[in-house]
Amino acid sequence: MRINTKFKPGDTVWIKEFNPEAKKFMPELWPIYHINIWISKDGNIDIRYYLGRNWWQGFWEDQIYATEEECQLACDQKNDEIYHRKK
């Protein structure tokens, strides 16, 4: 079985991080420290990325971004959701 990941250890990626001072989500750059891959008996594959900040908090591929621009768009969408929810 061959498993390909979108990123590898040592890559730097962007995540959505809530900035309490700005009161909004903003892009934050982190290196990938390690990757855990789980394969279930029924063949499901879960890939979780662990960044250099909190070794116990993993991120799914759809929670990390290759570029700051991609992450900024995701942050803007998240901030819009929060803003519209408060009205």
SULDAQUI-V926067 format. One record per backbone hydrogen bond with DSSP energy under -1.0 kcal/mol. NH is the residue of the N-H (numbers start at 0). CO is the residue of the C=O. If there is no record, write none. Layout:
# SULDAQUI-V926067
[[NH/CO] [NH/CO]]
This chain:
# SULDAQUI-V926067
[[9/31] [10/7] [12/29] [13/64] [14/27] [16/25] [18/23] [22/18] [23/18] [25/16] [27/14] [29/12] [31/10] [32/49] [33/49] [35/47] [37/45] [39/43] [42/39] [45/37] [47/35] [48/58] [49/33] [51/30] [56/53] [58/48] [62/59] [63/60] [64/13] [70/66] [71/67] [72/68] [73/69] [74/70] [75/71] [76/72] [77/73] [78/74] [79/75] [80/76] [81/77] [82/78] [83/79] [84/80] [85/81]]
